[in-house]
Amino acid sequence: MSFSRCALLWARLPAGRRAGHRAAVCSALRAHVEPLTGALGRVSAVASSSSSSASGGSKAPNTSLFVPLTVKPQGPSADGDVGAELTRPLDKNEVKKILDKFYKRKEIQKLGADYGLDARLFHQAFISFRNYIMQSHSLDVDIHIILNDICFSAAHVDDLFPFFLRHAKQIFPVLECKDDLRKISDLRIPPNWYPEARAIQRKIIFHSGPTNSGKTYHAIQKYLSAKSGVYCGPLKLLAHEIFEKSNAAGVPCDLVTGEERVTVEPDGKQAAHVACTVEMCSVTTPYEVAVIDEIQMIKDPARGWAWTRALLGLCAEEVHLCGESAAIDLVTELMYTTGEEVEVRNYKRLTPISVLDHALESLDNLRPGDCIVCFSKNDIYSVSRQIEIRGLESAVIYGSLPPGTKLAQAKKFNDPDDPCKILVATDAIGMGLNLSIRRIIFYSLIKPTINEKGEKEIEPITTSQALQIAGRAGRFSSKYKEGEVTTMNREDLNLLKEILNRPVDPIKAAGLHPTAEQIEMFAYHLPDTTLSNLIDIFVDFSQVDGQYFVCNMDDFKFSAELIQHIPLSLRVRYVFCTAPINKKQPFVCSSLLQFARQYSRNEPLTFSWLRRYIKWPLLPPKNIKDLMDLEAVHDVLDLYLWLSYRFIDMFPDASLIRDLQKELDGIIQDGVHNITKLIKISESHKLLNLESLSAENRSRLSGTLKSQARRVRGTKAVGSKAAEPPVPNGGEKSLASRLVQQGLLTADMLKQLEKEWLTQRTDGKERTEPGTYSKGTRRKKKEPDSD
């Protein structure tokens, strides 16, 4: 008779009949328990061998990711306390002493480690186990009997271990299924994920060269001449450009991006050619020619997985890759694992480009065709305002602008009949826009980036980034046949030359990303774990080959935590979390939350509902804050359109929303056209302070001093000695002098600091006169006067 059956029959016996059978039942129960506890001496060896063989030499998991589940103590049982009836009620004080003794046993801790319970997990599991024992009204019969026997020295304290381990696996279910989780998260040999591509012998052609070398042109010509083809680009703007070029050339071509589907055939049938963003390419549709643009982005910490998927998975007879030479070695290695050879075609720049020996130094020296590249919106606003003060007109392009607005600003700058001859932009001009630029001017060389671990880094731009941006000057198709590159500050010029002259580091690894199916299998084993925690455990358990890395998933986890409390199926939750949003925009984040909430209620998000939600109609922007709010609304409409192609029934009005978005794009274009007026109004209302460093910029500067010092160590400052601060009498250079020497401080910055210091010193003397502030009294820091 089984243990559970025996205990159940005992509980059903009338109270009067239990006494006569107590001894027999206890004997039967002990007979069941003793094999369980008596085998404890052999458990350690078995656990050690099984854990080592199962792990296969893989790394130990990061147990800090294991979030304990709550196991509630047992309340009063309808059948009464069977264990107490069979033996006797337990003395809680005695039980507590037994448990404390159990916890302190080194043998038990070692045995726990053999089962995956490191010191942290062991402690958490014991606390939960002790609370469960002490707070339960009645315990399971088996554990009650063991505790009773230990109290009477009829059993050893170590005999509690099987029950402790059972409890530990309840609160840490990952302990029960580690082997299965490792198999699911095994990301080795990614080529095997794409059987359709492996079934054909593909020809791989790598078009390698710098910006403006014609490499993409030659690949696109092959694409247009093919019977069928797919173009995979990094940006919607590039997909749109190929879509328009293809149809203009008489080759019917569809457009597929995350937010848009356009078919050109009148009957809605798919065309033989398609231009898409790289994430949207199909790895099951056969093509004659495929083009993967900007292949070097296979190393991107967040999006690299999309290029890896396209490279390994596209079913095309010919796959043309366009990008930097830094990716050649990696692509060759990856294709070696698929049995495919790589043909490399090298290209040289079509027009010359030169780095000037002098910096711009002042905006008074601007010429038509100049583009000032900034790495922050505040710098964009500041430079635009200063250009306007000088009576010049400028176009503005930055990343968060809608594609239509970017194109409108590019058209304005390129138009020879338009008075706008200056462009102020971020590195968003690095790809996707055709611009007629004569000279690139780096306003700064410092750019915040996100590394593979999701950490923010403030470093000088990389050689790859500098070449990509500098290459926009003097393009073959523009009216300027020679390009020039320089910096705003002369102290930056030597650093720029050093960056541009460095060889580009070869790309070492390609990105990977867990699929929805893999996460679903993980959730099957860990049903009570949050999606964000599932991702953490998946990444920790994952195993990759040397040529791959798991992409950073912080944005995914951010969305997962944002909507965790909303009841959604796992697949739906996964899709919502993959929606591309700017987590720095509060309105966009709250919109994702609201969309998910509406979905969970099975309430379709209609056109009329969304109009009310965004408070349409929207007014033209009156200041910079209004403009940023409109950009956020545009992103929300993008989010709706993205979701509408995944959940058609719940987001039914995509065409109406697209029309609304075009109207909003026009409002934003008008605002950007008048951006200098908006900046001026914002300054007058103290909504924007462009004269002083923000706290963020101050921390950015301090965070880059050491890094930039390393990069420019040994480089002499360019400029006359008169610009350097004097050397003290001691002969050793002052701190200011050394900072100027290293390129960390400019003469203008030094003068500004001196001016502010003198102003603050004067204010301090005035404040500490009798009758104002006593010595040591704190006062609010005065804002420096604007020029």
Helices and strands as residue ranges (DSSP letters): H 3-12, H 15-38, H 40-55, G 63-65, H 82-86, H 92-104, H 106-114, H 119-135, H 141-151, G 157-160, H 161-171, G 173-176, H 178-184, G 190-193, H 195-198, E 203-208, H 215-225, E 229-233, H 236-248, E 253-256, E 261-262, E 273-277, G 278-280, E 286-292, G 295-299, H 304-313, E 315-323, G 325-327, H 328-338, E 342-346, E 353-355, G 363-365, E 370-373, H 377-389, E 394-397, H 403-414, E 422-425, G 427-430, E 439-442, E 446-450, E 456-460, H 463-470, E 483-487, H 490-501, E 510-512, H 516-525, H 531-541, E 548-550, H 554-562, H 570-578, H 586-600, H 607-614, H 624-644, H 654-673, H 675-684, H 695-712, G 721-723, H 735-741, H 747-767
